[in-house]
C-alpha cells in the first residue's frame, strides 16, 4: 500500500514541477552576453568615436545620469558672449578648450609686455611740508606757522605741457620741464 502512495506523490511532484517551468527556458551566460545584452567594451576600444555625453552616477541606486560635453563652436554665442541655453552644465573637452586657453594666455602675455612698468614711469621729487609750531594762542593756519618741516619725496610724476595739465593732483602743482611739480601741504 505504501508504494502506490509514494508513486502518486512522485507523479504529482513531476507534474507540478513541469507546470512551473513550462514557459521557462534555461539559458547560458554565453547566450545572454552575445544575443541579449550589449557587451560593454574594454577601456580605450571606443576612443576613436567619442560621444556627445558622459554617463554619471546619481544618488539613487540603479539610475544613471548624463551630462553633455561642451562644444565651443556650437554651444557658445560669440556675439553676446553667452553660453547657449541648455549647455550651462556641460563638461569641458580638453581638445576643444585647450587651444583657446593657449591663445588667451598669449594675448595676456602680449598685453603685459606692452604695459609700462612702474620703473618706466617718470619720477619727480616733491616737497612735503608740515607745520611743527604755531604762534601761541593763534589758530593753526599756514599764516600762523612758525616752523615748517620740509621733506623731499620722490613720486611718480605726470607729464604735462601747461600748469592746467596738473590740476587733478594733490597739492600746489605747476608744470616744470614737462613734469607736474607739486608741493603738498599738511597741517
C-alpha positions in Angstrom: 0.0 0.0 0.0 2.8 2.3 0.6 4.2 2.1 -2.9 1.1 3.4 -4.6 1.0 6.4 -2.3 4.7 7.1 -2.9 4.2 6.7 -6.7 1.2 9.0 -6.6 3.3 11.6 -4.7 6.2 11.4 -7.2 3.9 11.7 -10.2 2.2 14.8 -8.6 5.6 16.4 -7.9 6.8 15.9 -11.5 3.5 17.3 -12.9 3.8 20.4 -10.6 7.5 21.0 -11.5 6.7 20.7 -15.2 3.9 23.2 -14.9 6.1 25.8 -13.2 8.9 25.5 -15.9 6.5 25.1 -18.8 7.2 28.7 -20.2 10.7 29.0 -18.8 13.8 28.4 -21.0 17.1 27.8 -19.3 19.8 29.9 -21.0 23.5 30.0 -20.7 25.6 33.1 -19.9 27.2 33.0 -23.4 23.7 33.2 -24.9 22.7 36.2 -22.8 26.1 38.0 -23.4 26.1 37.6 -27.2 22.4 37.9 -28.1 20.5 39.7 -25.3 22.9 42.2 -23.7 25.2 44.6 -25.5 28.7 44.0 -24.3 30.4 47.0 -22.8 33.8 47.3 -24.5 37.1 47.4 -22.6 38.6 50.8 -21.9 40.2 52.5 -24.9 38.5 50.4 -27.6 35.9 53.1 -28.4 38.1 56.2 -28.0 38.0 56.9 -31.8 34.3 57.6 -31.7 33.6 59.6 -28.6 30.0 60.5 -28.0 28.5 63.9 -27.1 27.5 63.0 -23.5 29.0 61.3 -20.4 27.3 58.8 -18.1 27.2 60.0 -14.5 26.2 58.5 -11.2 23.1 59.7 -9.3 22.1 59.4 -5.7 19.6 56.6 -6.5 20.9 53.0 -6.9 20.2 51.7 -10.4 19.8 55.1 -12.0 22.4 56.8 -14.1 22.7 60.5 -15.1 24.0 62.1 -18.2 25.9 65.3 -18.9 26.7 66.9 -22.2 30.2 67.7 -23.5 30.6 71.4 -24.2 31.4 72.3 -27.8 32.6 76.0 -28.1 31.8 76.1 -31.8 28.1 75.3 -31.3 27.3 75.9 -27.6 28.7 79.4 -27.2 27.3 82.6 -28.6 30.3 84.8 -29.5 28.2 87.8 -30.5 27.0 88.4 -26.9 29.5 86.2 -25.0 26.9 83.8 -23.5 26.6 80.0 -23.3 23.8 78.6 -25.4 20.7 77.7 -23.3 20.8 74.1 -22.1 24.6 73.8 -22.1 25.4 75.6 -18.8 26.2 72.3 -17.0 28.2 70.7 -19.9 31.6 69.3 -19.2 34.7 70.7 -20.9 36.7 68.7 -23.5 40.4 69.4 -23.3 40.9 69.1 -27.0 38.4 71.9 -27.8 39.2 74.2 -24.8 43.0 74.0 -24.6 43.8 75.8 -27.9 41.5 78.7 -26.7 43.3 78.8 -23.4 46.7 78.9 -25.1 45.5 81.7 -27.3 44.1 83.7 -24.4 47.4 83.2 -22.4 49.3 84.5 -25.4 47.1 87.6 -25.5 47.6 88.3 -21.8 51.3 88.0 -22.1 51.3 90.4 -25.1 49.3 92.9 -23.0 51.8 92.5 -20.2 54.7 93.1 -22.5 53.2 96.3 -23.8 52.3 97.7 -20.4 54.7 100.2 -18.9 56.5 99.0 -15.8 56.3 101.3 -12.8 60.0 101.9 -13.0 59.4 103.2 -16.6 57.1 105.9 -15.3 58.6 109.4 -14.9 59.5 110.4 -11.3 59.6 113.8 -9.7 60.8 115.0 -6.3 58.2 116.9 -4.5 58.5 118.8 -1.2 56.1 117.8 1.5 55.8 120.4 4.2 54.3 120.1 7.6 53.9 122.9 10.2 55.5 121.8 13.5 55.0 125.0 15.6 52.4 127.8 15.6 52.2 131.2 17.2 50.9 130.7 20.8 47.2 131.3 21.1 46.6 131.6 17.4 44.7 129.2 15.1 46.7 126.5 13.3 46.8 128.0 9.8 49.6 128.5 7.4 49.7 132.2 8.2 50.4 131.4 11.9 53.1 128.8 11.3 56.4 129.5 13.0 58.4 126.4 12.0 58.0 124.3 8.8 59.4 120.7 8.4 60.2 120.2 4.7 60.8 116.7 3.4 61.6 115.8 -0.2 59.8 112.7 -1.5 60.2 111.0 -4.9 56.8 110.3 -6.5 55.7 109.1 -9.9 55.1 112.2 -11.8 52.7 113.0 -14.6 53.9 114.5 -17.8 52.5 117.9 -18.7 52.7 120.8 -21.1 51.0 123.6 -19.1 50.1 124.0 -15.4 46.5 123.1 -16.2 47.6 119.5 -17.0 48.5 119.1 -13.3 45.1 120.2 -12.0 43.9 116.8 -10.7 46.9 116.2 -8.3 47.1 116.9 -4.6 48.9 120.0 -3.6 50.0 123.1 -5.3 51.1 121.9 -8.7 52.8 123.5 -11.7 54.3 122.2 -14.9 58.1 122.3 -14.8 60.2 120.7 -17.5 57.1 118.8 -18.7 56.6 117.2 -15.3 54.0 118.1 -12.7 55.8 119.7 -9.7 53.6 119.6 -6.6 54.1 121.0 -3.1 52.0 119.0 -0.7 50.8 121.0 2.4 49.6 119.2 5.5 48.8 120.6 9.0 
